[in-house]
Amino acid sequence: MRASFKLTAVAAALTLLVTGCGTRPAENKAEDKGGELALATPFTDALGLVEAAKQGTRKTKSSKATLDATRDGAKVTGTLLAYYDGAASKIEANLTIDGEAGTLRLVDQALFVKLPPAEKVQLKTDKNWGKIDLNSEDPQTKAMGKALRKSFEMGDPAKLLELVEKTGRIVSSEQTQLDGVPVNHYFVEFDAKKQFDLFFGEDLPAEQRANIEKRLEGKDLRIPAELWLNAEQLPLKMTMDMTSFAKSVGGRENGESKSTYTYSDWGTPVDVVPPPAAEVGDYTEMVKQGI
């Protein structure tokens, strides 16, 4: 697997994870999935849901998540432990991408990707980790860093629904149960073009931006998703289907791009530290010398 493809898959997994996570007071038991309160009537507008979710947010923001996804035919599974607090956000992700295991860490405003032996050879490095500085001034790295920083802001339910408000809409909803927990089940859809503008803005190099905009031109690209939120407006599960969108912008004709995230263990302590400095190299420079 090419290094750039692996990094893209991992970053995509991280982005979807953080747009799904919420907050919960630290004193709640880790195994508790929520749902202690009575469910309110589902909202029909994203703005109302955003305002309600804001009332339920807390300073402690942490959870565990499992991922089961297919991206353009490649299978991605894994577990993620995450804590969200602005610049202090941190994540430990253990993923398997098409049978190949990988580890990702977010800490101190930097993304660290563990390099398997074959990739180290490809990138001509003896370092065990590649680092992406989220505050880098390199155009490509800066664009990715901005997208990830925006994703980190989605660490509570209010921010998640703000994403729906700004780039999509609530299609319908129902009240049901998920693993015995009462939930409001929302069917939503995102506008891919609006998401692209929101996450990248003008930071993407002009040539790359023009190429992407040409692919999106004249297309009504909607990304369907489903959200299961408990009575505290915390997401317990999220699914997203990007298959149609991926095919529209040049993905494999027969490849699926679907993701399922399941959340638990709200308030779990998260201890993530950077890899030893001697084992870390600049990922952008590694890719350049590995070409």
N, C-alpha and C positions, 0 to 999 in steps of 0.2 A: 504494500500500500504506500502511495506517495505521501511524503511528509505533509505537504500542503493539504491534501485531502483529509488526512487524519486530524490535523489542527482544525479545519473547518467543521468536521463532524463533532469534535469535542466542544468547540465554541458554540455550535448550534444547540447542543445538549445543555450547556450551561445557560444559554440565553433563555430557553424554554423553562428551565428549572426555576430561574429567578422570577420570571413573570408569573409563576404559579404559587409562590410561597407567601404565607401570611404571618401573622404575629399572634403570640399567646403569652400570658403571664408566666414567668418562670416557675411559680410555685405549683402549677398544674403537673400532674403525674405524666411522665414521659409516654406511657402506653395509652394515655387517654386520647381518643380521637375527637372529643368534643361532642356537641349536640345536646348539652345539658339544658339549654334554654329552649323555650318554645319557638318554633319556626315562625317567622313573620311571613306575610303574604309575599310571594316573589315580586320583584320589581319588574316593570315593563320598560323602564328607561334606565340607561346607564347612569345618568346623573343622580337619580334617586338612590341607586345602589351604591354609588361612590360616597355619597354623603353618609349613608348608614354605615358603610364599612369604616369610614374615618373614625366614627365614634367607638369602634371596637378595637382599634389599634393600640398597641402597647410598645414600650421601649425595648423589651426583649423580643428578638426576632430570630427564631431558630426552628429547624425541623429536619427530619429525615425524609428522603424520597427514593422511590424506586422508579427506574426508567425502562420502558420496553418500547423500542422504536425501530422503524425501518426507514432508511433514507436512501432513496434512489436505488433500492434493491439491497443495500448494505444493512445488516442487522446490528442494532446498537442496544445493549442492555447495561444495567449498572445500578449502583447505589450512590447517593449523594447526601452529605451532611453539610448543612449550611447555616450561617449566622449572618444577619444583615444589620448593619449600623453605619450607613454612609461609607466614608473612606475606610472604616474599620471592618468592613464586610470580609468574610472569609468562607471558603468552601473547600471541602475535600471530596473529590469525585473519583470513583473507581469504576471504569467503564470497559466493556468489551465491544470492540468494533469489528464486525465480521470475523469473530473468532480470535482476534488479537487484543490482549488486555492492555489497558493504559491507565495512567493516573494523572489527575489534574489537580492543582492547588491554586486557589485564589487567596492571596494574603498581601498586605502592605501595598495595595494598589498595583499589584503585578500578577500576571497569570503564569504559572509554571507548568510545563508539560513534560512528563517523564518520557525519555527517549528509549525505545527498545534497541537492542544491539544492531539489528538490520538498518534501522533509521540512522543510528550514529555513523555507520559506515557510509550511508548515502549522503549524509550531511558533512562528512569528513571532520568529525569532532570526537573528542574523548570525553566530553561532558555528558553527564547523565540526565541533565534537565535543560530545557529550553525556556527562556524567560521572555515574556512580552510585557513591556512597560506600558500600562494603560495611560500614562501621561506623556508618551513618546511624541516627538515632533515629526517622525517619519510619516509621510502622507498615508501609506497603507496601514501602518500600525496605529496611527492616530485615529483613522476611521473605525477600525475594529475596537479600539479602546473606548471611543465615544459610544458605540453601540452597546458595549458591555456595561459601561457606567450607567447608561440609561436603563439597561436591564436590571442592574442592582437596585435602582430606585423603585422597581416593581416589587420590592420585598414585603409589601403589605397588601391586603385585599383592595384597599382604596386605590392604590396605584395600578393594580391589575385591571380594575374596572375603568380607570381613567384611560387605559389603553383601548378598551372597548369603546369608550366614549369618543376618543379622538380618531380611531382608525376603523371603527366598525359599529355594530349594533347588536342588541339582543333580539333574536328572531322569535323565540318562544321560551316557555318555562313550565315546570311542573314541580309538585311536591312529592317526594318519594323517600326511599331509604337506601342507604349505601352501607353494606356490611352492618346492618342493624342500627345505623345512625340516621335520624331524620335529616334530610337535606333539601335544599332548593336546587333543582337541576336546571341549568340554563343552557340553551342552544344559542350560540352566537356565531357571528361571521366577521372576519377582519378584511379590510381593504388592503391588499398587498402593496399597492402603489403608495398609499398613505403611510403604511408602516415603513416603507423604504425611506420616504422623506423624513419621517419622524426620527428614525434611528441614525441615518447618515447625513441628512441635511446637505450642506455644501462642502463637507469635509472630505468626501471621496474625490480622488483625482478626476479631473474633468473628462479624460478619455474613458475611464471606467464608468463614470456616471452616465456619459452619453451612450455607451454600449448597453447598459442596463435599461435606461429609459427607452431606447429603441426597441428592446425586447418587450417592454411593458406597454408600448404605445398602442392605443386603440383597443386594449383588452380590458374587460371587466373582470379582474382577478380577485375572487373572493376565497378566503380560507376559512372553512367551517371548523368550529371547535365546540366542545362541551365542557361545562364547569359544574362541579358538585360542591356547594358551599353549605357548611353547617349553620346552626343558629347564631353563631358568633361571627358569621361572614368570613370564615376561614376555609380555604379550598382544601378538600380532601382528595380530589381527583380532577385531572384535566386531560382531555384528549384533543388532538389537532390533526387534521388531514390536509397535507400540502401537496398531495399527489397531482391534482389538476393544475395547480399553480406551477409545480416543478416541470410538468410536461409542456406547459405554455411558454416557458422561458428556456426550453432546450434540454430538459432532463430526459432520461431514458424513457422510451415509449411504454415499456412494460414495467418500469420501476415504481414501487410505492414509496411514499414519504408520509408516514404516520407516526404519531407519538402518543404514548400513554404514561402519565405521571401519577403516582399514588403517594400521598403525603401522610406522615404520622409523626409521633414523638415530638410534639410541640414543646418548646422550652428545653430541649436536650442541650447540655453543655457542648460547646464546639471548641476544640483545641487544634488549630492548624498553624504550623510554623513554616517559614521558608526553608527550602533545601539548603544544605551547607553551601556557602558561597563558592567554594572550590569546585563544586560539582555542577555549577550553573553557567550557561553561556547565553548570549543574545540570540534569540531564535531567528529574528529577521536576518542577521548576519550569517547565521548557519545556512539558511535557505539560499542566500546569495552565493555562498561559496560551494554549496552542494549542487548547484545547477550545472 
